[in-house]
Structures are given as C-alpha cells and as structure tokens.
Amino acid sequence: NTNDGPIDVISLAQYFGLNEPDKDELEADEEAKKLNKEMKEQRKVLRKTLLSRAALAGDLADKDSLAVAGLGEAVTELKKWVSVACLESDKEKVKLAIILARHARICQDKKATAVSILLKAKKDLSGKELKQVDDELVKVYGLFDGMGHVGDNLKEGMLARFPVLKRGV
C-alpha cells in the first residue's frame, strides 16, 4: 500500500462522511445543535427530491425506451442518499421499492430481481399504497413466458382487497 503524500482529510470526509456529534456535544453547543438540525432537514429534503425524481424517471422509462438512461442516472444518484432504513413512511418505502423494481426490470433486464423487490415490499410494508406494488407485479409477471396466470390470479386478489366502488348517478 503506497501513500503519495499527506492524507487529504477533507476529501475523505466528503467521500465517506463523518460521524454525527454526540447528543452531549449538541446539548452543550447551541450553534452545533442548530447546524445539526439544519443539515438533517436539508438531507431530508434532498432525499425526498431524489425519490420523486427517480419515481418520475421510472414512470417515463416505463412508457418510453428513450428515457431509460434517465432512470439509470436517477437511481444511481438516489442510491447514494436513500435507503429503506432512512425513509419514514411506508408510502415512501413503497415508492422506493417500485423505483428499484423498475430499475431492475427496465435498465438491467432483471425481472426476477424486480419480483423479489416487490414481494419483499408486500411482506414488510402495509397501507393502500401496496396496490401500486401489486400493479407493478402484474406488469413484471406479464413479461415472463407462462406466468400470465400468476398475474391474472394477482388481479383477482387485488379486486377483492381493493374493490372498485361504482356510484349511481
């Protein structure tokens, strides 16, 4: 292992990040406490923005093959800042699962990976947003030869779990 001179601490900090200050340190220093709060808020906004950008890119790439590169770029940037663990709501986690499944299906041609991501989301998460996961699963199952019946079965189950109400006029 060779070292070509002094260690660039700033570059290392930018690449790997730093440990957050201890709670004791923050309690003792109002300025550090304020900065910590501001930085966390900015990171939260950045994560939401990247999630929305990747979701939009996924919607476009699902409809237009010319938009595939945009989805790849958006997901690459998203993965730098967002993980399931850092998201607060199941709604955001469902959105992330759909984005990653579309990326696997559209950009990497990994349909089985897409199914795996979506099934894990169905198992781990809850809420009405899971209908979106089922819709995406139906799409993916439709791409497999001989798996149309699985998609049909899922559609029937969706009608039972998410009934469509018809209103009389």
C-alpha positions as CSV (number, residue, x, y, z in Angstrom):
1,N,0.0,0.0,0.0
2,T,1.6,3.3,-1.1
3,N,0.9,6.7,0.2
4,D,1.7,9.6,-2.2
5,G,2.0,12.3,0.4
6,P,-0.3,13.8,3.1
7,I,-3.7,12.4,3.7
8,D,-6.5,14.7,2.3
9,V,-8.9,14.7,5.3
10,I,-11.4,17.0,3.6
11,S,-11.7,14.7,0.6
12,L,-12.1,11.7,2.9
13,A,-14.8,13.4,4.9
14,Q,-16.6,14.4,1.7
15,Y,-16.5,10.8,0.4
16,F,-17.2,8.8,3.5
17,G,-19.0,11.4,5.7
18,L,-18.4,11.9,9.3
19,N,-19.9,10.5,12.5
20,E,-22.7,12.8,13.8
21,P,-21.9,14.7,17.0
22,D,-22.9,13.0,20.3
23,K,-26.1,14.2,22.0
24,D,-24.0,15.6,24.9
25,E,-21.9,17.7,22.5
26,L,-25.1,19.0,20.9
27,E,-26.7,19.9,24.2
28,A,-23.6,21.8,25.2
29,D,-23.3,23.8,22.0
30,E,-26.3,25.7,20.7
31,E,-24.7,26.5,17.4
32,A,-23.8,22.9,16.7
33,K,-27.3,21.9,17.7
34,K,-28.8,24.4,15.2
35,L,-26.4,23.4,12.4
36,N,-27.2,19.7,13.1
37,K,-30.9,20.4,12.8
38,E,-30.5,22.4,9.6
39,M,-28.3,19.7,8.0
40,K,-30.7,16.9,8.8
41,E,-33.6,19.0,7.4
42,Q,-31.6,19.6,4.1
43,R,-30.7,15.9,3.9
44,K,-34.4,15.0,4.3
45,V,-35.4,17.4,1.6
46,L,-32.7,16.1,-0.7
47,R,-33.9,12.5,-0.1
48,K,-37.5,13.4,-0.9
49,T,-36.4,15.2,-4.1
50,L,-34.3,12.3,-5.3
51,L,-37.1,9.9,-4.6
52,S,-39.6,12.0,-6.5
53,R,-37.1,12.5,-9.4
54,A,-36.4,8.7,-9.7
55,A,-40.1,7.9,-9.5
56,L,-40.8,10.3,-12.4
57,A,-37.9,8.9,-14.3
58,G,-39.3,5.4,-13.7
59,D,-42.8,6.4,-14.9
60,L,-41.2,7.9,-18.1
61,A,-38.9,4.9,-18.7
62,D,-41.9,2.5,-18.3
63,K,-43.6,4.3,-21.2
64,D,-40.7,5.4,-23.4
65,S,-37.5,3.5,-24.1
66,L,-35.7,6.7,-24.8
67,A,-36.0,7.6,-21.1
68,V,-34.2,4.5,-19.8
69,A,-30.8,6.3,-19.3
70,G,-32.6,8.9,-17.2
71,L,-33.9,6.2,-14.9
72,G,-30.4,4.7,-14.6
73,E,-28.9,8.1,-13.7
74,A,-31.7,9.0,-11.2
75,V,-31.4,5.6,-9.4
76,T,-27.6,5.9,-9.2
77,E,-27.9,9.3,-7.5
78,L,-30.8,8.0,-5.3
79,K,-28.8,5.1,-4.0
80,K,-26.1,7.5,-2.7
81,W,-28.5,9.2,-0.4
82,V,-31.6,7.0,0.2
83,S,-32.1,3.6,1.7
84,V,-35.2,1.9,3.1
85,A,-33.9,2.5,6.7
86,C,-33.8,6.3,6.3
87,L,-37.3,6.6,5.0
88,E,-40.0,7.4,7.5
89,S,-43.3,6.3,6.0
90,D,-44.5,3.1,4.3
91,K,-45.7,5.3,1.4
92,E,-42.1,6.4,0.8
93,K,-40.8,2.9,1.2
94,V,-43.3,1.6,-1.4
95,K,-42.2,4.3,-3.8
96,L,-38.6,3.3,-3.3
97,A,-39.5,-0.4,-3.9
98,I,-41.3,0.4,-7.1
99,I,-38.4,2.6,-8.3
100,L,-35.8,-0.1,-7.6
101,A,-38.0,-2.8,-9.2
102,R,-38.5,-0.7,-12.3
103,H,-34.8,-0.1,-12.5
104,A,-34.0,-3.8,-12.2
105,R,-36.7,-4.6,-14.9
106,I,-36.1,-1.8,-17.4
107,C,-32.4,-0.9,-17.0
108,Q,-30.9,-4.2,-16.0
109,D,-33.3,-6.7,-17.6
110,K,-33.5,-8.5,-14.2
111,K,-37.2,-9.4,-14.0
112,A,-36.6,-11.9,-11.1
113,T,-34.9,-9.2,-9.1
114,A,-37.9,-6.9,-9.7
115,V,-40.3,-9.6,-8.5
116,S,-38.1,-10.2,-5.4
117,I,-38.0,-6.5,-4.5
118,L,-41.8,-6.2,-4.9
119,L,-42.6,-9.3,-2.9
120,K,-40.4,-8.1,-0.1
121,A,-42.2,-4.8,-0.1
122,K,-45.6,-6.6,0.1
123,K,-44.3,-8.7,3.0
124,D,-42.7,-5.8,5.0
125,L,-45.0,-2.9,4.3
126,S,-48.7,-2.0,4.7
127,G,-51.2,0.5,3.5
128,K,-53.2,1.3,0.5
129,E,-50.0,2.1,-1.5
130,L,-49.5,-1.7,-1.8
131,K,-51.9,-1.7,-4.7
132,Q,-49.2,0.1,-6.6
133,V,-46.8,-2.8,-5.7
134,D,-49.4,-5.3,-7.0
135,D,-49.9,-3.3,-10.2
136,E,-46.1,-3.4,-10.8
137,L,-46.0,-7.1,-10.0
138,V,-48.8,-7.8,-12.6
139,K,-46.6,-5.9,-15.2
140,V,-43.5,-7.9,-14.3
141,Y,-45.3,-11.3,-14.3
142,G,-46.7,-10.4,-17.8
143,L,-43.1,-10.3,-19.1
144,F,-42.4,-14.0,-18.1
145,D,-43.4,-16.7,-20.5
146,G,-46.0,-19.0,-18.9
147,M,-46.7,-16.7,-15.9
148,G,-49.8,-14.9,-17.2
149,H,-51.9,-17.0,-14.8
150,V,-50.0,-15.6,-11.8
151,G,-50.7,-12.1,-13.0
152,D,-54.4,-13.0,-13.5
153,N,-54.6,-14.5,-10.1
154,L,-53.0,-11.4,-8.6
155,K,-55.5,-9.2,-10.4
156,E,-58.4,-11.2,-9.0
157,G,-56.9,-10.8,-5.5
158,M,-56.5,-7.1,-6.0
159,L,-60.2,-6.7,-6.8
160,A,-61.0,-8.5,-3.5
161,R,-58.5,-6.4,-1.5
162,F,-59.1,-3.1,-3.3
163,P,-62.7,-3.1,-4.5
164,V,-63.8,-0.6,-7.1
165,L,-66.9,1.2,-5.9
166,K,-69.4,2.1,-8.6
167,R,-71.6,5.1,-7.7
168,G,-75.1,5.6,-9.1
169,V,-75.9,8.9,-10.6
